[in-house]
Amino acid sequence: MCGGASVCELLEEGFSIDDNSRPGRGHPRHDRPGRLGTDSPIIAGTDDFMTLTLIGYRGSGKSTIAPLVAGQLGWSWIDSDIEVEERAGQSIQQIFASESESGFRQRETAVMEELLGRQQVVIAAGGGAILAEQNRVRMKQAGPVIWLTAAATTLAERVLSDRTTADRRPSLTGRPVDEEIREVLEIRTPMYQDAATHTVDTEALSREEIVAQIVAIVRAESLERENV
């Protein structure tokens, strides 16, 4: 689904998605211009004061898609989980162990408040950032909020294949990954729905198609703001 007639029309115009560089393993470079290469286009007609937030469960592709979208927009991008870790000097798993989940969520909310005050940035939000109502409200005030979705089985496959975060991310329930995802999604889905201004189902889409849809959404919202 395109997410509205205006978005569909923009997609029909066509966007060139130059996937010249893929996010590497480990901590991705963030909070700097997310150019994909010297020939990456900057999309005209985007709001200088807009922030784009990508939400979704771990494994939905937020940290992979964020730099690609940023490259198309000529914006910077940042992963909020990595920002929390860098400020704390600890992994998320270590923060959970020393401060409990509530301590981590407090840190996460403080980071999100600061990031959402920036301009022209794509934020790959932590999977649980939507748990705090104030985060959901601030996200929507700052700009488009796009929920990247996939089937629980797909998310489980992606999480299990991503060994780069296995030692940094704690289990939320102590259950097997597939069971945990279903259980946590049941709790979080209403909050993802509340936070999201648009939804992109990543299940059958390529990276290029996902990026094209998101860029079209940002451009459509920018045009709507200009016409208000």
TIDO-79671 format. One record per residue (C-alpha): residue in three letters; y, x, z. Coordinates in nm, 2 decimals, always signed. Layout:
BEGIN
r = ALA; py = Y; px = X; pz = Z .
...
This chain:
BEGIN
r = MET; py = +0.00; px = +0.00; pz = +0.00 .
r = CYS; py = +0.35; px = +0.13; pz = -0.08 .
r = GLY; py = +0.51; px = -0.03; pz = +0.22 .
r = GLY; py = +0.76; px = -0.24; pz = +0.03 .
r = ALA; py = +0.89; px = -0.31; pz = -0.32 .
r = SER; py = +1.16; px = -0.05; pz = -0.29 .
r = VAL; py = +0.91; px = +0.22; pz = -0.20 .
r = CYS; py = +0.68; px = +0.12; pz = -0.48 .
r = GLU; py = +0.96; px = +0.14; pz = -0.73 .
r = LEU; py = +1.05; px = +0.49; pz = -0.60 .
r = LEU; py = +0.68; px = +0.60; pz = -0.63 .
r = GLU; py = +0.68; px = +0.48; pz = -0.99 .
r = GLU; py = +0.97; px = +0.72; pz = -1.06 .
r = GLY; py = +0.73; px = +1.00; pz = -0.98 .
r = PHE; py = +0.77; px = +1.30; pz = -0.74 .
r = SER; py = +0.66; px = +1.65; pz = -0.81 .
r = ILE; py = +0.45; px = +1.77; pz = -0.52 .
r = ASP; py = +0.42; px = +2.15; pz = -0.53 .
r = ASP; py = +0.15; px = +2.24; pz = -0.29 .
r = ASN; py = +0.21; px = +2.62; pz = -0.33 .
r = SER; py = +0.13; px = +2.70; pz = +0.03 .
r = ARG; py = -0.10; px = +2.54; pz = +0.28 .
r = PRO; py = -0.05; px = +2.55; pz = +0.66 .
r = GLY; py = -0.26; px = +2.85; pz = +0.78 .
r = ARG; py = -0.49; px = +2.86; pz = +1.07 .
r = GLY; py = -0.36; px = +2.89; pz = +1.43 .
r = HIS; py = +0.00; px = +2.80; pz = +1.51 .
r = PRO; py = +0.18; px = +2.69; pz = +1.20 .
r = ARG; py = +0.53; px = +2.81; pz = +1.14 .
r = HIS; py = +0.77; px = +2.54; pz = +1.24 .
r = ASP; py = +1.13; px = +2.45; pz = +1.32 .
r = ARG; py = +1.26; px = +2.62; pz = +1.01 .
r = PRO; py = +1.32; px = +2.50; pz = +0.65 .
r = GLY; py = +0.98; px = +2.37; pz = +0.54 .
r = ARG; py = +1.01; px = +2.49; pz = +0.18 .
r = LEU; py = +0.68; px = +2.51; pz = -0.01 .
r = GLY; py = +0.81; px = +2.77; pz = -0.25 .
r = THR; py = +1.13; px = +2.86; pz = -0.44 .
r = ASP; py = +1.08; px = +2.58; pz = -0.69 .
r = SER; py = +1.02; px = +2.30; pz = -0.43 .
r = PRO; py = +1.25; px = +2.01; pz = -0.50 .
r = ILE; py = +1.51; px = +1.89; pz = -0.25 .
r = ILE; py = +1.52; px = +1.51; pz = -0.27 .
r = ALA; py = +1.87; px = +1.37; pz = -0.32 .
r = GLY; py = +1.98; px = +1.06; pz = -0.13 .
r = THR; py = +1.84; px = +1.14; pz = +0.21 .
r = ASP; py = +2.04; px = +1.07; pz = +0.52 .
r = ASP; py = +2.19; px = +1.38; pz = +0.68 .
r = PHE; py = +2.14; px = +1.23; pz = +1.03 .
r = MET; py = +1.79; px = +1.11; pz = +0.99 .
r = THR; py = +1.48; px = +1.23; pz = +1.16 .
r = LEU; py = +1.13; px = +1.15; pz = +1.04 .
r = THR; py = +0.85; px = +1.12; pz = +1.29 .
r = LEU; py = +0.48; px = +1.13; pz = +1.20 .
r = ILE; py = +0.25; px = +0.97; pz = +1.45 .
r = GLY; py = -0.12; px = +0.92; pz = +1.47 .
r = TYR; py = -0.44; px = +1.03; pz = +1.64 .
r = ARG; py = -0.54; px = +1.39; pz = +1.64 .
r = GLY; py = -0.70; px = +1.47; pz = +1.30 .
r = SER; py = -0.48; px = +1.22; pz = +1.11 .
r = GLY; py = -0.31; px = +1.51; pz = +0.93 .
r = LYS; py = +0.03; px = +1.52; pz = +1.09 .
r = SER; py = +0.06; px = +1.89; pz = +1.12 .
r = THR; py = -0.07; px = +1.94; pz = +0.77 .
r = ILE; py = +0.15; px = +1.68; pz = +0.60 .
r = ALA; py = +0.48; px = +1.76; pz = +0.80 .
r = PRO; py = +0.55; px = +2.09; pz = +0.63 .
r = LEU; py = +0.47; px = +1.95; pz = +0.29 .
r = VAL; py = +0.71; px = +1.66; pz = +0.34 .
r = ALA; py = +0.97; px = +1.89; pz = +0.48 .
r = GLY; py = +0.94; px = +2.11; pz = +0.17 .
r = GLN; py = +1.01; px = +1.81; pz = -0.05 .
r = LEU; py = +1.31; px = +1.70; pz = +0.15 .
r = GLY; py = +1.46; px = +2.05; pz = +0.21 .
r = TRP; py = +1.43; px = +1.98; pz = +0.59 .
r = SER; py = +1.28; px = +2.17; pz = +0.88 .
r = TRP; py = +0.97; px = +2.06; pz = +1.06 .
r = ILE; py = +0.82; px = +2.10; pz = +1.40 .
r = ASP; py = +0.49; px = +2.03; pz = +1.58 .
r = SER; py = +0.58; px = +1.88; pz = +1.92 .
r = ASP; py = +0.25; px = +1.99; pz = +2.08 .
r = ILE; py = +0.31; px = +2.35; pz = +1.99 .
r = GLU; py = +0.67; px = +2.32; pz = +2.11 .
r = VAL; py = +0.54; px = +2.20; pz = +2.45 .
r = GLU; py = +0.29; px = +2.49; pz = +2.47 .
r = GLU; py = +0.55; px = +2.74; pz = +2.38 .
r = ARG; py = +0.80; px = +2.62; pz = +2.64 .
r = ALA; py = +0.53; px = +2.60; pz = +2.91 .
r = GLY; py = +0.37; px = +2.93; pz = +2.81 .
r = GLN; py = +0.03; px = +2.75; pz = +2.84 .
r = SER; py = -0.21; px = +2.57; pz = +2.62 .
r = ILE; py = -0.23; px = +2.19; pz = +2.65 .
r = GLN; py = -0.57; px = +2.23; pz = +2.81 .
r = GLN; py = -0.42; px = +2.46; pz = +3.07 .
r = ILE; py = -0.13; px = +2.22; pz = +3.14 .
r = PHE; py = -0.37; px = +1.94; pz = +3.19 .
r = ALA; py = -0.57; px = +2.16; pz = +3.44 .
r = SER; py = -0.27; px = +2.27; pz = +3.64 .
r = GLU; py = -0.04; px = +1.97; pz = +3.62 .
r = SER; py = -0.27; px = +1.68; pz = +3.52 .
r = GLU; py = -0.21; px = +1.46; pz = +3.22 .
r = SER; py = +0.10; px = +1.31; pz = +3.38 .
r = GLY; py = +0.26; px = +1.65; pz = +3.41 .
r = PHE; py = +0.19; px = +1.71; pz = +3.04 .
r = ARG; py = +0.33; px = +1.37; pz = +2.94 .
r = GLN; py = +0.65; px = +1.45; pz = +3.13 .
r = ARG; py = +0.69; px = +1.77; pz = +2.94 .
r = GLU; py = +0.61; px = +1.60; pz = +2.61 .
r = THR; py = +0.87; px = +1.33; pz = +2.67 .
r = ALA; py = +1.13; px = +1.59; pz = +2.75 .
r = VAL; py = +1.05; px = +1.78; pz = +2.43 .
r = MET; py = +1.05; px = +1.46; pz = +2.22 .
r = GLU; py = +1.39; px = +1.36; pz = +2.36 .
r = GLU; py = +1.54; px = +1.69; pz = +2.25 .
r = LEU; py = +1.36; px = +1.70; pz = +1.91 .
r = LEU; py = +1.47; px = +1.35; pz = +1.82 .
r = GLY; py = +1.83; px = +1.44; pz = +1.87 .
r = ARG; py = +1.81; px = +1.69; pz = +1.58 .
r = GLN; py = +1.90; px = +1.62; pz = +1.22 .
r = GLN; py = +1.69; px = +1.65; pz = +0.90 .
r = VAL; py = +1.37; px = +1.74; pz = +1.08 .
r = VAL; py = +1.01; px = +1.62; pz = +1.03 .
r = ILE; py = +0.84; px = +1.59; pz = +1.36 .
r = ALA; py = +0.46; px = +1.60; pz = +1.39 .
r = ALA; py = +0.43; px = +1.42; pz = +1.72 .
r = GLY; py = +0.15; px = +1.47; pz = +1.96 .
r = GLY; py = -0.12; px = +1.20; pz = +1.94 .
r = GLY; py = -0.02; px = +1.05; pz = +2.28 .
r = ALA; py = +0.36; px = +1.08; pz = +2.24 .
r = ILE; py = +0.36; px = +0.70; pz = +2.18 .
r = LEU; py = +0.23; px = +0.63; pz = +2.53 .
r = ALA; py = +0.58; px = +0.65; pz = +2.67 .
r = GLU; py = +0.79; px = +0.35; pz = +2.57 .
r = GLN; py = +1.11; px = +0.56; pz = +2.57 .
r = ASN; py = +0.95; px = +0.78; pz = +2.31 .
r = ARG; py = +0.87; px = +0.49; pz = +2.09 .
r = VAL; py = +1.22; px = +0.35; pz = +2.12 .
r = ARG; py = +1.38; px = +0.69; pz = +2.05 .
r = MET; py = +1.16; px = +0.76; pz = +1.75 .
r = LYS; py = +1.27; px = +0.43; pz = +1.58 .
r = GLN; py = +1.63; px = +0.49; pz = +1.66 .
r = ALA; py = +1.62; px = +0.84; pz = +1.50 .
r = GLY; py = +1.47; px = +0.74; pz = +1.17 .
r = PRO; py = +1.14; px = +0.63; pz = +1.00 .
r = VAL; py = +0.83; px = +0.65; pz = +1.20 .
r = ILE; py = +0.52; px = +0.68; pz = +0.99 .
r = TRP; py = +0.17; px = +0.62; pz = +1.14 .
r = LEU; py = -0.10; px = +0.82; pz = +0.96 .
r = THR; py = -0.43; px = +0.64; pz = +0.99 .
r = ALA; py = -0.79; px = +0.71; pz = +0.91 .
r = ALA; py = -1.13; px = +0.56; pz = +1.01 .
r = ALA; py = -1.26; px = +0.68; pz = +1.35 .
r = THR; py = -1.55; px = +0.85; pz = +1.19 .
r = THR; py = -1.32; px = +1.04; pz = +0.96 .
r = LEU; py = -1.10; px = +1.15; pz = +1.25 .
r = ALA; py = -1.41; px = +1.26; pz = +1.44 .
r = GLU; py = -1.52; px = +1.47; pz = +1.15 .
r = ARG; py = -1.18; px = +1.63; pz = +1.12 .
r = VAL; py = -1.15; px = +1.70; pz = +1.49 .
r = LEU; py = -1.50; px = +1.86; pz = +1.50 .
r = SER; py = -1.42; px = +2.08; pz = +1.20 .
r = ASP; py = -1.09; px = +2.21; pz = +1.34 .
r = ARG; py = -1.20; px = +2.50; pz = +1.56 .
r = THR; py = -0.84; px = +2.63; pz = +1.59 .
r = THR; py = -0.75; px = +2.37; pz = +1.85 .
r = ALA; py = -1.08; px = +2.32; pz = +2.02 .
r = ASP; py = -1.00; px = +2.56; pz = +2.30 .
r = ARG; py = -0.64; px = +2.43; pz = +2.34 .
r = ARG; py = -0.70; px = +2.05; pz = +2.35 .
r = PRO; py = -0.86; px = +1.89; pz = +2.65 .
r = SER; py = -1.11; px = +1.60; pz = +2.64 .
r = LEU; py = -0.93; px = +1.28; pz = +2.74 .
r = THR; py = -1.24; px = +1.10; pz = +2.86 .
r = GLY; py = -1.52; px = +1.35; pz = +2.89 .
r = ARG; py = -1.72; px = +1.16; pz = +2.63 .
r = PRO; py = -1.86; px = +1.27; pz = +2.29 .
r = VAL; py = -1.58; px = +1.31; pz = +2.04 .
r = ASP; py = -1.67; px = +1.00; pz = +1.83 .
r = GLU; py = -1.69; px = +0.78; pz = +2.14 .
r = GLU; py = -1.37; px = +0.92; pz = +2.28 .
r = ILE; py = -1.18; px = +0.85; pz = +1.96 .
r = ARG; py = -1.29; px = +0.49; pz = +1.95 .
r = GLU; py = -1.22; px = +0.44; pz = +2.31 .
r = VAL; py = -0.87; px = +0.60; pz = +2.31 .
r = LEU; py = -0.78; px = +0.43; pz = +1.98 .
r = GLU; py = -0.85; px = +0.09; pz = +2.13 .
r = ILE; py = -0.59; px = +0.17; pz = +2.39 .
r = ARG; py = -0.33; px = +0.34; pz = +2.17 .
r = THR; py = -0.34; px = +0.12; pz = +1.86 .
r = PRO; py = -0.10; px = -0.14; pz = +1.99 .
r = MET; py = +0.14; px = +0.14; pz = +2.08 .
r = TYR; py = +0.11; px = +0.31; pz = +1.74 .
r = GLN; py = +0.18; px = -0.03; pz = +1.59 .
r = ASP; py = +0.49; px = -0.08; pz = +1.81 .
r = ALA; py = +0.63; px = +0.26; pz = +1.73 .
r = ALA; py = +0.56; px = +0.27; pz = +1.35 .
r = THR; py = +0.81; px = +0.15; pz = +1.09 .
r = HIS; py = +0.55; px = +0.23; pz = +0.82 .
r = THR; py = +0.18; px = +0.30; pz = +0.80 .
r = VAL; py = +0.01; px = +0.53; pz = +0.55 .
r = ASP; py = -0.37; px = +0.51; pz = +0.53 .
r = THR; py = -0.49; px = +0.86; pz = +0.46 .
r = GLU; py = -0.85; px = +0.77; pz = +0.42 .
r = ALA; py = -0.87; px = +0.78; pz = +0.03 .
r = LEU; py = -0.55; px = +0.97; pz = -0.05 .
r = SER; py = -0.49; px = +1.33; pz = -0.15 .
r = ARG; py = -0.23; px = +1.54; pz = +0.03 .
r = GLU; py = +0.00; px = +1.50; pz = -0.27 .
r = GLU; py = -0.03; px = +1.12; pz = -0.26 .
r = ILE; py = +0.04; px = +1.10; pz = +0.11 .
r = VAL; py = +0.34; px = +1.32; pz = +0.07 .
r = ALA; py = +0.47; px = +1.12; pz = -0.23 .
r = GLN; py = +0.44; px = +0.79; pz = -0.03 .
r = ILE; py = +0.63; px = +0.94; pz = +0.27 .
r = VAL; py = +0.91; px = +1.09; pz = +0.07 .
r = ALA; py = +0.95; px = +0.76; pz = -0.11 .
r = ILE; py = +0.98; px = +0.58; pz = +0.23 .
r = VAL; py = +1.24; px = +0.83; pz = +0.35 .
r = ARG; py = +1.44; px = +0.79; pz = +0.03 .
r = ALA; py = +1.42; px = +0.41; pz = +0.04 .
r = GLU; py = +1.54; px = +0.40; pz = +0.40 .
r = SER; py = +1.83; px = +0.64; pz = +0.32 .
r = LEU; py = +1.94; px = +0.41; pz = +0.04 .
r = GLU; py = +1.92; px = +0.11; pz = +0.27 .
r = ARG; py = +2.14; px = +0.29; pz = +0.53 .
r = GLU; py = +2.39; px = +0.38; pz = +0.27 .
r = ASN; py = +2.42; px = +0.02; pz = +0.16 .
r = VAL; py = +2.46; px = -0.13; pz = +0.51 .
